[in-house]
C-alpha cells in the first residue's frame, strides 16, 4: 500500500507540482539570459527524480547528421563525451533512432537490443538497463533533438510516464526554439550592424517624435540625434532650396514628409553645415516605417555626400554659360568680319572702276580678288563652327570651301577643282582658318599661272592624317613653275609666278601652323605641273 501511495504521489498532485516547478525554473532561466544547456538542466533533473533514473537531452548538430550533448542528470562527463558526435540513423541506439524516425523509441532491455551493441560497455559502466527516447519537435514538426530516460533495470513506460515525458519534452522544445530564434536574431543583428557601419552613406531610423533610435557611423557625423524638422538647433545646420531659390521650410524636409507617409526618393539636396563650420552638399532620402496594421511607427533616412558632384555640376554650368557667352561673342565677331569684308569688297569694286593706269588697276584687281578669297574662307569657317566653336570636321570645311571657290573663280570649261579629304578628322577652328587661306591662295595661284589661255586642267586638294601630323597637298597638272619659284624674295625684287604677296602670305601661314612646305614638279603625262605639300602637327 505504501509503495502504491508513493507512486500515486509521484504521478499525482505532488508530481504535477514538481513538474510545474521544473518548467517554471527552466523558463525563468531562459528569460533571464541563461544559456540553453543551463535552461534545460531543471527539466532533465525533474525527469530523473520523477523516475528515480538518469535523464539526458541531446540536440541535432548544425550539420543535421550527428547529435550534440546538451544536458544530463545522474550521468557523468564520460557519457556526455560519448553522446557528442553520435550518429543519427536507423541503425543507431535509442537517441539517434528517435531523432532519425521522429518516433518514440522504447528499449525495455538494452542488453538484448542489437542497436545498442556498440554501447553495451557504456551502458554497463553507467548502469543503463532500459532506455526511453522521445523526439523533441519544433512547432513546424522538425525534430530538434531527443529527451531520454535511462533506467537501472529493464522497464517499459506506463501512460502517466509517457504524459510526464511529453510535457517535459514540449517545454524543452519551446526553450530550444527560443534559443535558435534568439541566435538567428543576434546573427541577423550582427550582420545588419556590420552592413550599416560599412555603408558609404549615412543611415538612421527615427521614431514618430523625430528621435533617433538607430544610426550608423556616417550618420552620427551628420546629426546630433534628432530630425532637423523636429529640432530647432539641428534645423539650423540644414538648408534646402526650391528651384526658384526660395528656402525650403522645415515642414517640407525629407524626414517630415516621410512622417506624413510620403516616400522621398531619390531625395532632396541639402547644404549641411558640419561641426567645424564647413558646408557640404548632401542628398537626403526618407521613407516611412509601418507596423502590421499600416500605422507609421517611424522613418528611415539616408544621407549621401554629393558635394564633389554638386560643385562639379555648378562649375560645369558656369563653364557652359561662359562658353555660350564666348560663342555668341565669337559668332558676332565672325558676322561683323564678314560684313566688313562685304563693305571692303564694295569699296574696292567702286575704286577699280575709276582706276585707268594699267599697273595700278592690276594691283587693285589683285587686292579685290584676295578680299573675295578671304571673305569666302571666313564665311565657310563661320558655317563650319556654327554648332561647335572649338573644332570642326576638316573634310566638310574643305568641301564647302571648294564649292565656294568653284562658284566664285573657276571657269568650269577650263579647270576642275577636286577636293579629296578624309572625313572624321577634327581640327581646331584657328588651324582651319589658316589652312583655308593657304588652300585659297594656292588654288587661285594655279588658276592664274598654271594654265595657258587655251589650256584645260585640274587642281586637286588632298587632306589626310599621317600619324600625329596632318598633310595638305595641292597639285595642278598645268605648265609648272619656273626654277626658283615658290620662294619668298626680298622686297623690291621682281615678282614671278608664285613669288609675290600671295606666296609671302602662304609662307607666313605655314609658320603659324608650325609646319613645313615642300614644292616640287611631278611628271604628269608630259606636263610637269606643280605640287605643294604642307605638313603640320595636329
C-alpha positions in Angstrom: 0.0 0.0 0.0 2.8 2.4 0.9 4.6 1.8 -2.4 1.3 2.4 -4.4 0.7 5.6 -2.4 4.2 6.9 -3.1 3.7 6.1 -6.8 0.4 8.0 -6.8 2.0 10.9 -5.1 4.9 11.0 -7.6 2.5 10.9 -10.5 -0.3 12.8 -8.9 -0.6 16.2 -7.2 2.9 16.4 -5.8 4.3 15.1 -9.1 2.4 17.8 -11.0 3.8 20.4 -8.7 7.3 19.2 -9.2 6.8 19.2 -13.0 5.4 22.8 -12.9 8.3 24.0 -10.7 10.8 22.5 -13.2 9.1 24.1 -16.2 8.9 27.5 -14.4 12.6 27.3 -13.4 13.7 26.4 -16.9 11.6 29.2 -18.5 12.9 31.8 -15.9 16.5 30.8 -16.7 15.9 31.3 -20.4 14.2 34.6 -20.0 17.0 35.7 -17.6 19.6 35.2 -20.3 21.0 31.8 -19.2 22.5 29.6 -21.9 20.4 26.8 -23.4 22.2 24.0 -21.6 21.6 25.7 -18.2 18.0 26.3 -19.0 17.4 22.7 -19.9 19.0 21.4 -16.7 15.9 21.7 -14.5 13.9 19.6 -17.0 16.4 16.6 -17.1 16.7 16.8 -13.3 12.9 16.6 -12.9 12.8 13.6 -15.3 15.5 11.8 -13.3 13.8 12.5 -10.0 10.3 11.5 -11.3 11.5 8.1 -12.5 14.4 7.6 -10.0 16.5 7.2 -13.1 19.0 9.1 -15.2 18.0 11.6 -17.9 19.6 13.5 -20.8 18.8 15.8 -23.6 20.7 15.7 -26.9 20.3 18.1 -29.8 20.7 17.8 -33.6 24.0 19.3 -34.6 24.1 22.1 -37.2 25.0 19.6 -40.0 22.0 17.5 -39.2 23.9 14.2 -39.2 25.1 13.8 -35.6 24.0 14.5 -32.0 25.3 17.2 -29.6 25.1 16.6 -25.9 23.1 19.4 -24.1 22.2 18.5 -20.5 22.0 15.5 -18.2 21.1 14.4 -14.7 22.8 11.5 -12.9 25.2 10.9 -15.8 29.0 11.6 -15.7 31.1 13.6 -18.2 32.2 10.4 -19.9 28.6 9.9 -21.1 28.5 13.4 -22.4 31.6 12.8 -24.4 30.2 9.6 -25.8 27.0 11.4 -26.9 28.8 14.2 -28.7 29.1 13.3 -32.4 27.0 10.1 -32.1 25.4 9.3 -35.4 21.7 9.8 -36.4 20.2 7.0 -38.4 18.1 3.8 -38.5 20.8 1.5 -37.0 21.8 3.6 -34.1 20.9 3.4 -30.4 17.7 5.0 -28.9 18.6 8.7 -29.2 19.9 8.6 -32.8 17.0 6.4 -33.9 14.3 8.6 -32.3 15.8 11.7 -34.0 16.0 9.9 -37.3 12.5 8.4 -37.3 10.7 11.2 -35.4 9.0 8.5 -33.3 9.4 7.5 -29.6 11.9 4.6 -29.1 11.4 2.4 -26.1 14.1 -0.2 -25.4 13.0 -2.3 -22.4 16.3 -4.2 -22.1 19.4 -2.6 -23.8 21.4 -5.8 -23.3 19.1 -7.5 -25.8 19.0 -4.7 -28.3 21.3 -5.1 -31.3 21.4 -1.3 -32.0 22.9 -0.8 -28.5 25.7 -3.3 -29.2 28.4 -0.7 -29.8 27.4 1.0 -26.5 26.9 -2.1 -24.2 30.1 -1.3 -22.4 29.0 2.3 -21.8 25.6 1.0 -20.6 27.1 -1.4 -18.1 29.5 1.3 -16.9 26.6 3.7 -16.1 24.0 1.1 -15.0 21.7 1.6 -18.0 19.4 -1.3 -18.4 16.4 0.3 -20.2 16.2 3.5 -22.4 13.2 5.6 -23.5 13.9 8.3 -26.1 11.3 10.8 -27.2 11.9 13.2 -30.1 11.8 16.9 -29.4 9.8 18.6 -32.1 9.5 22.2 -33.2 6.2 23.8 -33.9 6.9 23.2 -37.6 7.3 19.5 -37.0 11.1 19.5 -37.4 13.0 17.3 -35.0 15.3 19.3 -32.7 16.7 16.5 -30.5 15.6 13.9 -28.1 14.7 13.6 -24.4 16.0 10.3 -23.0 15.3 8.5 -19.7 17.8 5.7 -18.7 16.7 3.1 -16.1 18.9 0.8 -14.0 16.5 -2.1 -14.5 14.6 -3.3 -17.6 11.3 -1.3 -17.8 8.5 -0.1 -20.1 6.6 3.2 -19.5 3.0 3.5 -18.5 0.5 6.1 -19.7 1.3 8.5 -16.9 5.1 8.1 -17.5 4.6 9.0 -21.2 2.5 12.0 -20.3 5.2 13.3 -18.0 7.9 12.8 -20.6 5.8 14.5 -23.3 5.3 17.6 -21.1 9.0 17.8 -20.3 9.8 17.3 -24.0 7.3 20.1 -25.0 8.9 22.5 -22.6 12.3 21.6 -23.9 11.1 22.2 -27.5 10.0 25.7 -26.5 13.4 26.5 -25.0 15.3 25.1 -27.9 13.2 27.0 -30.5 13.6 30.2 -28.4 17.3 29.8 -28.3 17.6 29.2 -32.0 15.4 32.2 -32.8 17.5 34.4 -30.5 20.7 33.2 -32.0 19.3 33.8 -35.5 18.2 37.2 -34.4 21.6 38.0 -32.9 23.3 36.8 -36.1 21.0 38.9 -38.3 21.5 41.8 -36.0 25.3 41.5 -36.2 25.1 41.2 -40.0 22.8 44.2 -40.2 25.1 46.3 -37.9 28.1 45.3 -39.9 26.4 46.2 -43.2 25.2 49.5 -41.8 28.5 50.5 -40.4 30.3 49.9 -43.7 27.7 51.6 -46.0 29.1 54.6 -47.8 26.0 56.6 -46.8 24.6 57.8 -43.5 21.5 55.7 -42.4 19.3 56.4 -39.4 15.9 55.3 -38.0 13.7 57.8 -36.2 10.6 57.4 -34.2 7.4 59.4 -34.7 8.7 62.1 -32.4 11.8 62.6 -34.6 14.2 60.9 -32.0 16.9 58.7 -33.4 16.7 55.0 -32.5 19.4 53.6 -34.6 22.2 55.0 -36.8 25.5 54.1 -38.4 28.9 55.8 -38.1 28.5 58.1 -41.1 25.0 59.3 -39.9 26.5 60.2 -36.5 28.7 62.7 -38.3 25.6 64.4 -39.7 23.2 64.5 -36.8 23.0 65.1 -33.1 20.2 62.6 -32.7 17.0 64.3 -33.9 15.3 65.0 -37.2 16.0 68.6 -38.4 12.3 69.1 -38.8 11.8 68.3 -35.1 14.7 70.1 -33.6 15.4 73.8 -33.7 19.1 73.6 -33.2 19.5 70.7 -35.7 17.4 72.6 -38.3 19.9 75.4 -38.4 22.5 73.1 -39.9 20.4 72.0 -42.9 19.4 74.2 -45.8 17.5 73.2 -48.9 16.2 75.4 -51.7 13.3 75.4 -54.2 14.3 75.7 -58.0 13.5 79.5 -57.8 16.0 79.9 -54.9 13.4 80.1 -52.0 14.4 78.2 -48.9 12.5 75.0 -48.1 10.6 75.2 -44.9 11.3 72.6 -42.1 7.8 71.0 -42.5 8.8 70.1 -46.1 12.1 68.5 -45.2 12.6 64.8 -46.3 12.0 63.3 -42.8 8.9 65.4 -42.1 7.4 64.4 -45.4 8.1 60.7 -44.7 6.4 61.0 -41.3 3.3 62.2 -43.3 3.5 59.0 -45.3 5.5 60.2 -48.4 8.4 58.3 -49.9 11.1 60.9 -50.7 13.3 59.2 -53.2 15.8 60.0 -54.8 15.7 62.7 -52.2 16.3 66.4 -51.6 19.6 68.3 -51.9 20.7 70.0 -48.7 23.6 72.2 -47.8 24.8 70.8 -44.4 27.0 72.7 -42.0 29.4 70.4 -40.1 30.6 70.9 -36.6 33.8 72.7 -37.8 31.6 75.2 -39.7 32.3 73.9 -43.2 29.4 73.3 -45.6 28.9 70.3 -47.8 26.2 69.3 -50.2 24.2 66.2 -49.3 21.2 64.3 -50.7 18.6 63.2 -48.1 16.1 60.4 -48.9 13.4 59.2 -46.5 10.6 56.6 -46.3 8.0 55.8 -43.6 8.2 52.7 -41.5 4.8 51.0 -40.8 3.6 48.2 -38.4 1.4 45.3 -39.5 -1.6 47.5 -39.3 -0.2 50.1 -41.7 0.4 52.7 -39.0 3.5 54.8 -39.3 5.9 53.9 -36.5 8.9 56.0 -37.7 11.1 56.8 -40.7 14.3 55.6 -42.2 16.6 58.4 -43.5 19.6 58.0 -45.8 22.1 60.8 -46.3 24.7 60.7 -49.1 27.6 63.0 -49.8 27.2 64.7 -53.2 29.5 67.7 -52.5 32.0 66.9 -55.2 29.2 66.0 -57.7 27.3 69.2 -56.9 30.2 71.5 -57.1 31.4 69.9 -60.3 27.9 70.4 -61.8 27.9 74.0 -60.7 31.4 74.5 -62.2 30.3 72.9 -65.4 27.2 75.0 -65.6 29.3 78.1 -65.1 31.8 77.0 -67.7 29.0 76.2 -70.2 27.4 79.6 -69.5 30.7 81.3 -70.1 31.2 79.2 -73.2 27.8 80.2 -74.5 28.6 83.8 -74.0 32.0 83.4 -75.7 30.3 81.5 -78.5 27.9 84.4 -79.0 30.7 86.9 -79.0 32.8 84.8 -81.4 29.9 84.4 -83.8 29.0 88.0 -83.6 32.6 88.9 -84.4 32.6 86.5 -87.3 29.4 88.1 -88.6 30.9 91.5 -88.3 34.1 90.4 -90.0 32.0 89.1 -92.9 30.1 92.3 -93.1 33.4 94.2 -93.1 34.7 92.1 -96.0 31.5 92.8 -97.9 31.8 96.5 -97.3 35.5 96.5 -98.3 34.6 94.4 -101.4 32.1 97.1 -102.4 34.6 99.9 -101.9 37.4 98.2 -103.9 34.9 97.3 -106.6 34.0 101.0 -106.9 37.6 102.0 -106.8 38.5 99.6 -109.6 36.1 101.3 -111.9 37.9 104.7 -111.5 41.5 103.5 -112.0 42.9 103.9 -115.5 46.6 103.3 -115.0 47.2 99.6 -116.1 49.7 98.8 -113.3 47.6 100.4 -110.6 44.5 98.7 -112.0 46.2 95.3 -111.8 47.2 95.9 -108.2 43.7 96.9 -107.3 42.2 93.9 -109.1 44.7 91.6 -107.2 43.6 93.1 -103.9 40.0 92.8 -105.0 40.5 89.1 -105.7 42.2 88.5 -102.4 39.4 90.2 -100.5 36.9 87.9 -102.2 39.0 84.8 -101.3 39.4 85.8 -97.6 35.7 86.5 -97.4 35.0 83.0 -98.7 37.3 81.5 -96.1 35.7 83.4 -93.3 32.2 82.5 -94.4 32.9 78.8 -94.6 34.7 78.9 -91.3 31.7 80.6 -89.7 29.3 78.0 -91.1 31.6 75.1 -90.1 31.8 76.2 -86.5 28.2 77.3 -86.0 27.4 74.2 -83.8 30.9 73.7 -82.3 33.0 76.8 -81.7 36.2 74.9 -80.8 36.5 72.2 -83.5 35.2 71.2 -86.9 35.4 68.4 -89.4 38.3 69.3 -91.8 36.8 67.4 -94.8 33.4 69.1 -94.5 35.1 72.5 -94.2 37.3 71.9 -97.3 34.4 70.6 -99.4 32.4 73.8 -98.7 35.4 76.0 -99.3 36.0 74.2 -102.6 32.4 74.7 -103.7 32.7 78.5 -102.9 36.0 78.8 -104.8 34.5 77.0 -107.8 31.4 79.2 -107.9 33.3 82.4 -107.5 36.6 82.0 -109.5 36.7 78.8 -111.6 35.6 78.6 -115.3 34.3 75.0 -115.5 35.2 74.9 -119.2 38.9 75.5 -118.4 39.5 74.0 -114.9 38.2 71.5 -112.4 38.8 71.7 -108.7 38.8 68.3 -106.9 38.7 68.1 -103.1 39.9 64.7 -101.7 39.7 64.8 -97.9 39.2 62.1 -95.3 36.2 62.6 -93.1 36.3 62.3 -89.3 39.5 64.4 -88.8 38.7 67.1 -86.2 40.6 70.4 -86.4 40.7 73.5 -84.2 39.0 76.4 -85.8 42.1 78.5 -85.7 44.1 75.9 -87.6 41.2 75.5 -90.1 41.2 79.3 -90.8 45.0 79.3 -91.6 44.7 76.1 -93.7 41.7 77.6 -95.6 43.6 80.7 -96.5 46.6 78.6 -97.7 44.3 76.5 -99.9 42.6 79.6 -101.3 46.0 81.2 -102.2 47.4 78.1 -103.8 44.2 77.4 -105.9 44.0 81.0 -107.1 47.7 80.9 -107.8 47.2 77.8 -110.0 44.2 79.3 -111.8 46.2 82.4 -112.6 49.6 80.9 -113.6 49.4 77.1 -114.2 47.2 77.0 -117.3 47.6 78.9 -120.6 44.8 80.7 -122.4 43.6 77.6 -124.2 44.8 75.0 -121.8 42.5 72.9 -119.6 43.5 71.3 -116.3 42.7 70.1 -112.8 43.7 71.3 -109.4 43.5 68.7 -106.7 43.4 69.4 -103.0 44.1 66.4 -100.8 43.9 66.3 -96.9 44.9 63.4 -94.7 46.1 62.3 -91.3 49.6 61.0 -91.0 50.2 59.7 -87.5 50.3 62.8 -85.2 50.6 65.1 -88.2 48.2 66.5 -90.8 49.1 66.7 -94.5 47.7 69.1 -97.1 48.6 68.6 -100.8 47.6 71.0 -103.6 48.5 69.7 -107.1 47.9 71.1 -110.6 48.6 69.5 -113.9 49.5 72.8 -115.6 52.7 74.1 -117.1 54.7 74.1 -113.9 56.7 76.7 -112.1 59.9 78.2 -113.4 63.2 77.4 -111.5 63.3 79.0 -108.0 59.6 79.9 -108.0 57.7 79.4 -104.7 60.4 81.1 -102.6 59.8 84.4 -100.9 62.0 87.1 -102.5 63.3 90.2 -100.7 61.2 93.3 -101.0 61.8 95.2 -104.3 62.8 92.2 -106.3 60.9 91.1 -109.4 57.8 89.0 -108.7 57.4 85.9 -110.9 54.7 83.4 -110.6 54.1 82.4 -107.0 56.8 84.8 -105.7 54.6 87.8 -104.8 52.4 88.7 -102.0 50.4 85.5 -102.2 53.3 83.2 -101.6 54.5 85.6 -98.8 51.2 85.1 -97.2 51.3 81.3 -97.6 54.8 81.0 -96.0 53.6 83.2 -93.1 50.6 81.0 -92.5 52.8 77.9 -92.7 54.9 79.3 -89.9 51.8 80.0 -87.9 50.8 76.3 -88.2 54.3 75.2 -87.2 54.6 73.2 -90.4 56.8 72.8 -93.4 56.0 73.4 -97.1 57.6 71.4 -99.9 57.3 72.4 -103.6 58.1 70.0 -106.5 57.2 69.4 -110.1 55.8 65.9 -110.6 55.7 64.5 -114.1 52.0 64.2 -115.1 51.8 62.7 -118.6 54.4 65.1 -120.1 53.1 68.1 -118.3 55.2 68.9 -115.3 52.6 70.6 -113.1 53.2 71.8 -109.5 52.7 70.2 -106.2 52.6 71.9 -102.8 52.9 69.6 -99.7 52.2 71.2 -96.3 52.8 69.1 -93.2 51.9 70.4 -89.8 51.2 69.0 -86.3 47.6 68.2 -85.2 
